[in-house]
């Protein structure tokens, strides 16, 4: 499980107050985590490795958060450091964090296409969201704060530091306690993975024209089957959605010309909740 990278910049005094939070997160489908045996005595650790580059020294928090079925929220956190020398040089550094397996029965999640874990890189947090997250901790349903709380070792105020910048690349989450070199895959593989969650139509999908008293139809066959039935955003089309499946969407016009316009979107991303 990996991602390419992210780049964040800040101007001074963007966020204030004890309930502020700034973070970058990645959702991971539960079906991709079946081997970790979460919620059992045999739960496996997972290891997060990444390259980071920032001109702001300090201790940064990163956490794993689980809320697969809307209840039994679980979270664990850790910190990594960027030294003053590394920040001054603004150089790339490699960091590795191993999270122990969650052996508590509340840590189990359904092996479905919803979120298994959320990985959150914390840039800033108010005191409302910070506490000791050295071990897996439970949260009540519906009480998750932004970024699922923050380890109290975090001491960076990113948004309140003028011209602060941070970049991540080579992010990889693996089963076990050993970090292996980042797996570089062909771009076509990454594109294919992305299409499972999000697709923008390039061009038109033309259907039939319906005269008065009749109905015309158009079907958009997706390049790749989606994670679940996607949300469709129609562009330049006044037609009506009829059926949306993981592999296609159907619209109709009555009467009129049925078509999906260039730039229409099929969105099956795992949403924040």
Phi and psi in degrees as GROMACS dihedral restraints (atoms count N, CA, C in turn):
[ dihedral_restraints ]
;  ai    aj    ak    al  type     phi  dphi    fc
    3     4     5     6     1  -150.6    20    10
    4     5     6     7     1   170.6    20    10
    6     7     8     9     1  -147.4    20    10
    7     8     9    10     1   164.4    20    10
    9    10    11    12     1   -73.9    20    10
   10    11    12    13     1   -66.0    20    10
   12    13    14    15     1   177.0    20    10
   13    14    15    16     1   176.1    20    10
   15    16    17    18     1  -150.3    20    10
   16    17    18    19     1   151.5    20    10
   18    19    20    21     1  -135.9    20    10
   19    20    21    22     1   123.9    20    10
   21    22    23    24     1  -130.3    20    10
   22    23    24    25     1   137.8    20    10
   24    25    26    27     1  -126.5    20    10
   25    26    27    28     1   165.5    20    10
   27    28    29    30     1  -145.1    20    10
   28    29    30    31     1   152.2    20    10
   30    31    32    33     1  -110.7    20    10
   31    32    33    34     1   165.2    20    10
   33    34    35    36     1   -71.2    20    10
   34    35    36    37     1   147.7    20    10
   36    37    38    39     1    59.0    20    10
   37    38    39    40     1    42.8    20    10
   39    40    41    42     1   -79.4    20    10
   40    41    42    43     1   -43.9    20    10
   42    43    44    45     1  -116.4    20    10
   43    44    45    46     1   139.1    20    10
   45    46    47    48     1  -140.0    20    10
   46    47    48    49     1   165.8    20    10
   48    49    50    51     1    96.7    20    10
   49    50    51    52     1   162.0    20    10
   51    52    53    54     1   -75.9    20    10
   52    53    54    55     1   -14.6    20    10
   54    55    56    57     1  -104.6    20    10
   55    56    57    58     1    23.3    20    10
   57    58    59    60     1   -83.4    20    10
   58    59    60    61     1   154.0    20    10
   60    61    62    63     1  -157.9    20    10
   61    62    63    64     1   140.6    20    10
   63    64    65    66     1  -140.2    20    10
   64    65    66    67     1   133.1    20    10
   66    67    68    69     1  -162.8    20    10
   67    68    69    70     1   165.2    20    10
   69    70    71    72     1  -121.7    20    10
   70    71    72    73     1   132.2    20    10
   72    73    74    75     1  -135.5    20    10
   73    74    75    76     1   158.2    20    10
   75    76    77    78     1  -132.9    20    10
   76    77    78    79     1   127.2    20    10
   78    79    80    81     1   -88.8    20    10
   79    80    81    82     1   141.5    20    10
   81    82    83    84     1  -123.3    20    10
   82    83    84    85     1   126.9    20    10
   84    85    86    87     1   -62.9    20    10
   85    86    87    88     1   141.0    20    10
   87    88    89    90     1   -60.9    20    10
   88    89    90    91     1   -35.1    20    10
   90    91    92    93     1   -63.5    20    10
   91    92    93    94     1   -19.9    20    10
   93    94    95    96     1   -86.0    20    10
   94    95    96    97     1    -0.4    20    10
   96    97    98    99     1  -119.7    20    10
   97    98    99   100     1    17.2    20    10
   99   100   101   102     1   -62.7    20    10
  100   101   102   103     1   -28.9    20    10
  102   103   104   105     1   -77.5    20    10
  103   104   105   106     1   -11.2    20    10
  105   106   107   108     1   -82.7    20    10
  106   107   108   109     1   -12.0    20    10
  108   109   110   111     1    56.9    20    10
  109   110   111   112     1    39.2    20    10
  111   112   113   114     1   -59.3    20    10
  112   113   114   115     1   142.1    20    10
  114   115   116   117     1    84.3    20    10
  115   116   117   118     1     8.8    20    10
  117   118   119   120     1  -124.9    20    10
  118   119   120   121     1   167.3    20    10
  120   121   122   123     1   -65.5    20    10
  121   122   123   124     1   -18.6    20    10
  123   124   125   126     1   -99.3    20    10
  124   125   126   127     1    16.0    20    10
  126   127   128   129     1   -55.6    20    10
  127   128   129   130     1   134.5    20    10
  129   130   131   132     1   -93.7    20    10
  130   131   132   133     1   149.7    20    10
  132   133   134   135     1   -71.7    20    10
  133   134   135   136     1   161.6    20    10
  135   136   137   138     1  -127.6    20    10
  136   137   138   139     1   146.5    20    10
  138   139   140   141     1  -118.8    20    10
  139   140   141   142     1   126.9    20    10
  141   142   143   144     1  -104.0    20    10
  142   143   144   145     1   125.8    20    10
  144   145   146   147     1  -129.5    20    10
  145   146   147   148     1   148.1    20    10
  147   148   149   150     1  -165.9    20    10
  148   149   150   151     1   161.2    20    10
  150   151   152   153     1  -104.7    20    10
  151   152   153   154     1   138.3    20    10
  153   154   155   156     1  -138.2    20    10
  154   155   156   157     1   148.3    20    10
  156   157   158   159     1  -142.3    20    10
  157   158   159   160     1   122.1    20    10
  159   160   161   162     1  -148.6    20    10
  160   161   162   163     1   150.2    20    10
  162   163   164   165     1   -95.9    20    10
  163   164   165   166     1    10.3    20    10
  165   166   167   168     1  -119.0    20    10
  166   167   168   169     1   110.7    20    10
  168   169   170   171     1   -75.3    20    10
  169   170   171   172     1   155.6    20    10
  171   172   173   174     1   144.9    20    10
  172   173   174   175     1  -172.7    20    10
  174   175   176   177     1  -100.6    20    10
  175   176   177   178     1   124.0    20    10
  177   178   179   180     1  -110.0    20    10
  178   179   180   181     1   142.0    20    10
  180   181   182   183     1   -97.0    20    10
  181   182   183   184     1   147.7    20    10
  183   184   185   186     1  -139.3    20    10
  184   185   186   187     1   143.1    20    10
  186   187   188   189     1  -142.3    20    10
  187   188   189   190     1   163.9    20    10
  189   190   191   192     1  -111.4    20    10
  190   191   192   193     1   135.8    20    10
  192   193   194   195     1  -131.7    20    10
  193   194   195   196     1   136.0    20    10
  195   196   197   198     1  -122.7    20    10
  196   197   198   199     1   127.3    20    10
  198   199   200   201     1  -154.2    20    10
  199   200   201   202     1    60.8    20    10
  201   202   203   204     1   -71.0    20    10
  202   203   204   205     1   -36.0    20    10
  204   205   206   207     1  -116.9    20    10
  205   206   207   208     1    17.1    20    10
  207   208   209   210     1    82.4    20    10
  208   209   210   211     1    -3.8    20    10
  210   211   212   213     1  -136.2    20    10
  211   212   213   214     1   177.0    20    10
  213   214   215   216     1    52.5    20    10
  214   215   216   217     1    50.8    20    10
  216   217   218   219     1   -66.2    20    10
  217   218   219   220     1   137.8    20    10
  219   220   221   222     1  -134.8    20    10
  220   221   222   223     1   144.8    20    10
  222   223   224   225     1  -149.7    20    10
  223   224   225   226     1   145.9    20    10
  225   226   227   228     1  -142.0    20    10
  226   227   228   229     1   145.6    20    10
  228   229   230   231     1  -134.0    20    10
  229   230   231   232     1   166.9    20    10
  231   232   233   234     1  -155.6    20    10
  232   233   234   235     1   170.0    20    10
  234   235   236   237     1  -126.1    20    10
  235   236   237   238     1   154.6    20    10
  237   238   239   240     1  -131.1    20    10
  238   239   240   241     1   156.7    20    10
  240   241   242   243     1  -114.9    20    10
  241   242   243   244     1   140.9    20    10
  243   244   245   246     1  -113.9    20    10
  244   245   246   247     1   116.1    20    10
  246   247   248   249     1   -73.9    20    10
  247   248   249   250     1   164.7    20    10
  249   250   251   252     1   -60.8    20    10
  250   251   252   253     1   -38.7    20    10
  252   253   254   255     1   -66.4    20    10
  253   254   255   256     1   -41.6    20    10
  255   256   257   258     1   -66.7    20    10
  256   257   258   259     1   -39.3    20    10
  258   259   260   261     1   -67.9    20    10
  259   260   261   262     1   -40.1    20    10
  261   262   263   264     1   -63.9    20    10
  262   263   264   265     1   -38.8    20    10
  264   265   266   267     1   -79.9    20    10
  265   266   267   268     1   -15.1    20    10
  267   268   269   270     1    50.0    20    10
  268   269   270   271     1    51.0    20    10
  270   271   272   273     1  -107.8    20    10
  271   272   273   274     1   157.0    20    10
  273   274   275   276     1   -73.3    20    10
  274   275   276   277     1   133.5    20    10
  276   277   278   279     1  -130.7    20    10
  277   278   279   280     1   150.3    20    10
  279   280   281   282     1  -102.7    20    10
  280   281   282   283     1   134.8    20    10
  282   283   284   285     1  -129.9    20    10
  283   284   285   286     1   145.7    20    10
  285   286   287   288     1  -133.5    20    10
  286   287   288   289     1   131.8    20    10
  288   289   290   291     1  -132.4    20    10
  289   290   291   292     1   128.9    20    10
  291   292   293   294     1  -108.9    20    10
  292   293   294   295     1   125.1    20    10
  294   295   296   297     1  -100.1    20    10
  295   296   297   298     1   130.8    20    10
  297   298   299   300     1   -66.4    20    10
  298   299   300   301     1   156.5    20    10
  300   301   302   303     1   -66.5    20    10
  301   302   303   304     1   148.1    20    10
  303   304   305   306     1   -89.8    20    10
  304   305   306   307     1   103.4    20    10
  306   307   308   309     1   -88.5    20    10
  307   308   309   310     1    -6.9    20    10
  309   310   311   312     1   -69.4    20    10
  310   311   312   313     1   138.6    20    10
  312   313   314   315     1   -58.3    20    10
  313   314   315   316     1   -25.2    20    10
  315   316   317   318     1   -70.9    20    10
  316   317   318   319     1   -12.4    20    10
  318   319   320   321     1   -81.6    20    10
  319   320   321   322     1    -8.1    20    10
  321   322   323   324     1   -69.1    20    10
  322   323   324   325     1   145.5    20    10
  324   325   326   327     1  -136.4    20    10
  325   326   327   328     1   152.7    20    10
  327   328   329   330     1   -65.6    20    10
  328   329   330   331     1   136.4    20    10
  330   331   332   333     1   -86.0    20    10
  331   332   333   334     1    76.0    20    10
  333   334   335   336     1  -124.3    20    10
  334   335   336   337     1  -166.0    20    10
  336   337   338   339     1   -90.9    20    10
  337   338   339   340     1     8.2    20    10
  339   340   341   342     1   -86.6    20    10
  340   341   342   343     1  -177.3    20    10
  342   343   344   345     1   -63.9    20    10
  343   344   345   346     1   133.2    20    10
  345   346   347   348     1   -92.4    20    10
  346   347   348   349     1   -66.8    20    10
  348   349   350   351     1  -123.5    20    10
  349   350   351   352     1   151.2    20    10
  351   352   353   354     1  -111.1    20    10
  352   353   354   355     1   127.9    20    10
  354   355   356   357     1   -98.0    20    10
  355   356   357   358     1   123.7    20    10
  357   358   359   360     1  -122.1    20    10
  358   359   360   361     1   125.8    20    10
  360   361   362   363     1   -97.2    20    10
  361   362   363   364     1   115.5    20    10
  363   364   365   366     1   -88.6    20    10
  364   365   366   367     1   132.8    20    10
  366   367   368   369     1  -105.6    20    10
  367   368   369   370     1   -30.2    20    10
  369   370   371   372     1  -162.1    20    10
  370   371   372   373     1   147.9    20    10
  372   373   374   375     1  -155.8    20    10
  373   374   375   376     1   140.4    20    10
  375   376   377   378     1   -79.7    20    10
  376   377   378   379     1   168.1    20    10
  378   379   380   381     1   -64.7    20    10
  379   380   381   382     1   -20.5    20    10
  381   382   383   384     1   -61.8    20    10
  382   383   384   385     1   -25.9    20    10
  384   385   386   387     1  -109.7    20    10
  385   386   387   388     1     8.1    20    10
  387   388   389   390     1  -109.6    20    10
  388   389   390   391     1   138.4    20    10
  390   391   392   393     1  -167.3    20    10
  391   392   393   394     1   174.4    20    10
  393   394   395   396     1   -71.2    20    10
  394   395   396   397     1   116.4    20    10
  396   397   398   399     1  -119.9    20    10
  397   398   399   400     1    31.7    20    10
  399   400   401   402     1   -59.4    20    10
  400   401   402   403     1   -35.1    20    10
  402   403   404   405     1  -115.4    20    10
  403   404   405   406     1   161.3    20    10
  405   406   407   408     1   -58.0    20    10
  406   407   408   409     1   131.9    20    10
  408   409   410   411     1  -129.2    20    10
  409   410   411   412     1   143.1    20    10
  411   412   413   414     1   -89.6    20    10
  412   413   414   415     1   152.0    20    10
  414   415   416   417     1  -131.8    20    10
  415   416   417   418     1   144.5    20    10
  417   418   419   420     1   -71.5    20    10
  418   419   420   421     1   154.5    20    10
  420   421   422   423     1   -57.7    20    10
  421   422   423   424     1   132.0    20    10
  423   424   425   426     1    80.5    20    10
  424   425   426   427     1     7.8    20    10
  426   427   428   429     1  -109.2    20    10
  427   428   429   430     1     7.2    20    10
  429   430   431   432     1   -65.2    20    10
  430   431   432   433     1   127.2    20    10
  432   433   434   435     1   -83.0    20    10
  433   434   435   436     1   163.7    20    10
  435   436   437   438     1   -50.0    20    10
  436   437   438   439     1   135.9    20    10
  438   439   440   441     1    66.2    20    10
  439   440   441   442     1    12.1    20    10
  441   442   443   444     1    60.2    20    10
  442   443   444   445     1    37.4    20    10
  444   445   446   447     1    76.0    20    10
  445   446   447   448     1   163.8    20    10
  447   448   449   450     1  -133.9    20    10
  448   449   450   451     1   136.3    20    10
  450   451   452   453     1   -62.9    20    10
  451   452   453   454     1   139.3    20    10
  453   454   455   456     1   -71.7    20    10
  454   455   456   457     1    -1.6    20    10
  456   457   458   459     1   -78.5    20    10
  457   458   459   460     1    -9.4    20    10
  459   460   461   462     1   -70.5    20    10
  460   461   462   463     1   128.2    20    10
  462   463   464   465     1  -134.5    20    10
  463   464   465   466     1    17.5    20    10
  465   466   467   468     1   -98.0    20    10
  466   467   468   469     1   134.6    20    10
  468   469   470   471     1  -110.2    20    10
  469   470   471   472     1    83.6    20    10
  471   472   473   474     1   -66.4    20    10
  472   473   474   475     1   -53.2    20    10
  474   475   476   477     1   -68.6    20    10
  475   476   477   478     1   -19.5    20    10
  477   478   479   480     1   -92.7    20    10
  478   479   480   481     1     8.4    20    10
  480   481   482   483     1  -111.8    20    10
  481   482   483   484     1   113.3    20    10
  483   484   485   486     1   -59.2    20    10
  484   485   486   487     1   133.9    20    10
  486   487   488   489     1    65.8    20    10
  487   488   489   490     1    18.3    20    10
  489   490   491   492     1   -67.7    20    10
  490   491   492   493     1   145.4    20    10
  492   493   494   495     1  -145.3    20    10
  493   494   495   496     1   149.8    20    10
  495   496   497   498     1  -148.4    20    10
  496   497   498   499     1   141.7    20    10
  498   499   500   501     1  -133.4    20    10
  499   500   501   502     1   143.2    20    10
  501   502   503   504     1  -124.2    20    10
  502   503   504   505     1   146.0    20    10
  504   505   506   507     1  -154.8    20    10
  505   506   507   508     1   165.1    20    10
  507   508   509   510     1    58.4    20    10
  508   509   510   511     1    39.4    20    10
  510   511   512   513     1   -79.9    20    10
  511   512   513   514     1   130.1    20    10
  513   514   515   516     1  -146.8    20    10
  514   515   516   517     1   131.6    20    10
  516   517   518   519     1  -115.3    20    10
  517   518   519   520     1   126.0    20    10
  519   520   521   522     1  -130.9    20    10
  520   521   522   523     1   153.4    20    10
  522   523   524   525     1   -69.9    20    10
  523   524   525   526     1   143.6    20    10
  525   526   527   528     1    94.9    20    10
  526   527   528   529     1  -175.5    20    10
  528   529   530   531     1  -108.6    20    10
  529   530   531   532     1    10.2    20    10
  531   532   533   534     1  -117.2    20    10
  532   533   534   535     1   130.0    20    10
  534   535   536   537     1   -90.2    20    10
  535   536   537   538     1   124.9    20    10
  537   538   539   540     1   -98.7    20    10
  538   539   540   541     1   164.0    20    10
  540   541   542   543     1   -56.5    20    10
  541   542   543   544     1   147.1    20    10
  543   544   545   546     1   -58.1    20    10
  544   545   546   547     1   132.6    20    10
  546   547   548   549     1   -83.4    20    10
  547   548   549   550     1   111.2    20    10
  549   550   551   552     1   -91.4    20    10
  550   551   552   553     1   114.6    20    10
  552   553   554   555     1  -106.5    20    10
  553   554   555   556     1   157.1    20    10
  555   556   557   558     1   -58.3    20    10
  556   557   558   559     1   147.6    20    10
  558   559   560   561     1   -58.1    20    10
  559   560   561   562     1   -33.8    20    10
  561   562   563   564     1   -63.0    20    10
  562   563   564   565     1   -31.9    20    10
  564   565   566   567     1   -67.1    20    10
  565   566   567   568     1   -43.5    20    10
  567   568   569   570     1   -62.7    20    10
  568   569   570   571     1   -42.1    20    10
  570   571   572   573     1   -61.6    20    10
  571   572   573   574     1   -42.1    20    10
  573   574   575   576     1   -64.1    20    10
  574   575   576   577     1   -39.2    20    10
  576   577   578   579     1   -64.4    20    10
  577   578   579   580     1   -42.2    20    10
  579   580   581   582     1   -63.9    20    10
  580   581   582   583     1   -35.6    20    10
  582   583   584   585     1   -64.7    20    10
  583   584   585   586     1   -17.4    20    10
  585   586   587   588     1   -66.4    20    10
  586   587   588   589     1   -24.1    20    10
  588   589   590   591     1  -111.8    20    10
  589   590   591   592     1   -26.1    20    10
  591   592   593   594     1  -157.4    20    10
  592   593   594   595     1   134.0    20    10
  594   595   596   597     1  -144.9    20    10
  595   596   597   598     1   134.4    20    10
  597   598   599   600     1  -112.1    20    10
  598   599   600   601     1   127.4    20    10
  600   601   602   603     1   -70.1    20    10
  601   602   603   604     1   127.7    20    10
  603   604   605   606     1  -104.1    20    10
  604   605   606   607     1    97.7    20    10
  606   607   608   609     1   107.9    20    10
  607   608   609   610     1  -163.7    20    10
  609   610   611   612     1  -108.4    20    10
  610   611   612   613     1   148.3    20    10
  612   613   614   615     1  -112.4    20    10
  613   614   615   616     1   107.6    20    10
  615   616   617   618     1   -93.7    20    10
  616   617   618   619     1   141.0    20    10
  618   619   620   621     1  -116.6    20    10
  619   620   621   622     1  -138.9    20    10
  621   622   623   624     1  -108.6    20    10
  622   623   624   625     1   158.3    20    10
  624   625   626   627     1   -97.0    20    10
  625   626   627   628     1   133.4    20    10
  627   628   629   630     1  -109.2    20    10
  628   629   630   631     1   124.4    20    10
  630   631   632   633     1   -81.6    20    10
  631   632   633   634     1   172.9    20    10
  633   634   635   636     1   -52.5    20    10
  634   635   636   637     1   129.5    20    10
  636   637   638   639     1    86.2    20    10
  637   638   639   640     1     0.7    20    10
  639   640   641   642     1  -126.1    20    10
  640   641   642   643     1   173.9    20    10
  642   643   644   645     1  -129.0    20    10
  643   644   645   646     1   133.0    20    10
  645   646   647   648     1  -104.4    20    10
  646   647   648   649     1   150.0    20    10
  648   649   650   651     1  -129.0    20    10
  649   650   651   652     1   153.2    20    10
  651   652   653   654     1  -142.3    20    10
  652   653   654   655     1   138.6    20    10
  654   655   656   657     1  -120.7    20    10
  655   656   657   658     1   126.3    20    10
  657   658   659   660     1   -99.1    20    10
  658   659   660   661     1   110.7    20    10
  660   661   662   663     1   -90.5    20    10
  661   662   663   664     1   116.9    20    10
  663   664   665   666     1   -68.7    20    10
  664   665   666   667     1   154.0    20    10
  666   667   668   669     1   -65.6    20    10
  667   668   669   670     1   -32.6    20    10
  669   670   671   672     1  -143.5    20    10
  670   671   672   673     1   143.2    20    10
  672   673   674   675     1   -58.6    20    10
  673   674   675   676     1   134.4    20    10
  675   676   677   678     1   -83.5    20    10
  676   677   678   679     1   163.4    20    10
  678   679   680   681     1   -57.5    20    10
  679   680   681   682     1   -43.1    20    10
  681   682   683   684     1  -149.3    20    10
  682   683   684   685     1  -176.1    20    10
  684   685   686   687     1   -62.1    20    10
  685   686   687   688     1   116.9    20    10
  687   688   689   690     1   -77.5    20    10
  688   689   690   691     1   161.3    20    10
  690   691   692   693     1   -84.2    20    10
  691   692   693   694     1   127.2    20    10
  693   694   695   696     1  -100.9    20    10
  694   695   696   697     1   128.7    20    10
  696   697   698   699     1  -111.1    20    10
  697   698   699   700     1   113.9    20    10
  699   700   701   702     1   -84.5    20    10
  700   701   702   703     1   139.4    20    10
  702   703   704   705     1  -119.1    20    10
  703   704   705   706     1   130.7    20    10
  705   706   707   708     1    55.6    20    10
  706   707   708   709     1    38.3    20    10
  708   709   710   711     1  -146.0    20    10
  709   710   711   712     1   132.0    20    10
  711   712   713   714     1  -102.6    20    10
  712   713   714   715     1    13.7    20    10
  714   715   716   717     1   -73.5    20    10
  715   716   717   718     1   172.6    20    10
  717   718   719   720     1  -112.1    20    10
  718   719   720   721     1   130.0    20    10
  720   721   722   723     1   -66.1    20    10
  721   722   723   724     1   135.4    20    10
  723   724   725   726     1  -107.7    20    10
  724   725   726   727     1   -57.4    20    10
  726   727   728   729     1  -138.7    20    10
  727   728   729   730     1   134.5    20    10
  729   730   731   732     1  -124.9    20    10
  730   731   732   733     1   122.3    20    10
  732   733   734   735     1  -120.6    20    10
  733   734   735   736     1   177.5    20    10
  735   736   737   738     1   -70.0    20    10
  736   737   738   739     1   -20.2    20    10
  738   739   740   741     1  -112.0    20    10
  739   740   741   742     1    -6.4    20    10
  741   742   743   744     1  -166.8    20    10
  742   743   744   745     1   166.2    20    10
  744   745   746   747     1  -137.0    20    10
  745   746   747   748     1   143.9    20    10
  747   748   749   750     1  -122.6    20    10
  748   749   750   751     1   132.4    20    10
  750   751   752   753     1  -124.8    20    10
  751   752   753   754     1   163.8    20    10
  753   754   755   756     1  -141.6    20    10
  754   755   756   757     1   156.9    20    10
  756   757   758   759     1  -129.9    20    10
  757   758   759   760     1   134.6    20    10
  759   760   761   762     1  -145.9    20    10
  760   761   762   763     1    98.6    20    10
  762   763   764   765     1   -85.1    20    10
  763   764   765   766     1  -174.8    20    10
  765   766   767   768     1   129.0    20    10
  766   767   768   769     1  -171.9    20    10
  768   769   770   771     1  -102.1    20    10
  769   770   771   772     1   118.2    20    10
  771   772   773   774     1   -86.6    20    10
  772   773   774   775     1   127.0    20    10
  774   775   776   777     1  -163.8    20    10
  775   776   777   778     1   154.8    20    10
  777   778   779   780     1   -98.6    20    10
  778   779   780   781     1   124.8    20    10
  780   781   782   783     1   -79.1    20    10
  781   782   783   784     1   156.2    20    10
  783   784   785   786     1   -55.2    20    10
  784   785   786   787     1   130.2    20    10
  786   787   788   789     1    93.1    20    10
  787   788   789   790     1    -1.1    20    10
  789   790   791   792     1   -59.3    20    10
  790   791   792   793     1   150.7    20    10
  792   793   794   795     1  -123.6    20    10
  793   794   795   796     1   137.3    20    10
  795   796   797   798     1  -114.9    20    10
  796   797   798   799     1   113.2    20    10
  798   799   800   801     1  -117.5    20    10
  799   800   801   802     1   113.3    20    10
  801   802   803   804     1  -122.9    20    10
  802   803   804   805     1    31.2    20    10
  804   805   806   807     1   -67.1    20    10
  805   806   807   808     1   156.6    20    10
  807   808   809   810     1   -81.2    20    10
  808   809   810   811     1   116.1    20    10
  810   811   812   813     1   -88.8    20    10
  811   812   813   814     1   158.8    20    10
  813   814   815   816     1   -69.7    20    10
  814   815   816   817     1   133.3    20    10
